[in-house]
Amino acid sequence: MTNDAATLEETTVTSCARPATPEDVALKGRIQELKDQWGNKLVILAHHYQRKEVVPFGDFVGDSYYLSKMAAQQDDAEHIVFCGVHFMAESARILCRPDQRVYLPNLRAGCPMADMVNDDQVDDAWDWLAEFMDMSKIIPVSYMNSAASLKAFCGANGGVICTSSNAEKAFKWAFERGEKLFFFPDEHLGTNTANQLGIPRDERVIFDPLNPPEDPEPFKKAKVLLWKGYCHVHTNFTAAHVDQVREQYPGVKVVVHPECKEEVVDKADAVGSTAFITQYVDEQPPGSIIAIGTEINLTARMADEYPDKTIFELSGQNCPLCVNMFRTTLGDLAECLEDLGKKNEIFVPDNIARDARKALERMLELG
């Protein structure tokens, strides 16, 4: 890549997707037909990272915070189909009425970050901390990217759930109720949020479940206890990528997701959730050059939506794809709608849903 205008005109973004086929056209027609048949008894929620061909079928499209709110507000819908990943559909199930039914079009759509923390690990960590701390002064805060059982842990222990949209508010909420917070599973969102709040580095500590700590002293001193977890997509972006695009594209604006490493966030012009990123891009004037550090499907879709701006993903040729978000195809969505009430339904045990709902409702109250 060079600095000349011709290079900018040739800059394109691919969603790592194959071209549309006649089968895709038929599937789109069938999906729309089924949507029309169900009318307001059906609501489809679509996350920003879904395939470009799936997103248009979302009645609501957004980040996990926005979609959680929408799930909780559906009065008429009997069926809620969540085009996202498993923890999102679980959260929708928890927030919806008992008589409503929630579905995930592809049940294999999980989240590697969410899998980096489990019940036993958190229980062990909590018990270890309890050996030398007053646990009433530690508030658990879980990222939305976690299993329902861990959301329930937060609910049962006076904690809260957050998304990348409201992590700063969640941290402040926790500090109003305790002296320390225990945040899991994304150390990078936790680190960047702590930086936003001006919490010194010597008041933060990482808890590594694969190499449990033995020395309690750093944990006694710390205000923020961070779980060692990360997003496979966002940790692909580097500070060198930011330096490179600034050299190649003078005047470029760099906007990244807070799941990126702090050295990337520190060099960016702006940082925020997927909802923030879409708003940021929208607000830039025509002719802007914007490099985005997040999942490729969102970046590609914005490049299509704003042809008057040069939009590309930050790393160049990396194609930062969330494989699990990409699992949901037009075929999955069509089959799910064909078989509503028969399969792909999401269930959460009542005892887990009860406590998880407490933590999720606290999140929604934060705004």
Secondary structure, DSSP 8 states (H G I E B T S, - for coil): --SSHHHHHH-----S-----HHHHHHHHHHHHHHHHHGGGEEEEEETTS-TTTGGG-SEEE-HHHHHHHHHT-SS-SEEEEES-HHHHHHHHHHS-TT-EEE-S-TT---TTGGG--HHHHHHHHHHHHTTS-GGGEEEEEESSS-HHHHHHHHHTT-EEE-TTTHHHHHHHHHTT-SEEEEES-HHHHHHHHHHTT--GGGEEEE-TTS-----HHHHH-SEEEES---TTGGG--HHHHHHHHHHSTT-EEEE-TTS-HHHHHHSSEE--HHHHHHHHHHS-TT-EEEEES-HHHHHHHHHH-TTSEEEETTSS-----HHHHT--HHHHHHHHHTTTTSSB----HHHHHHHHHHHHHHHHH-
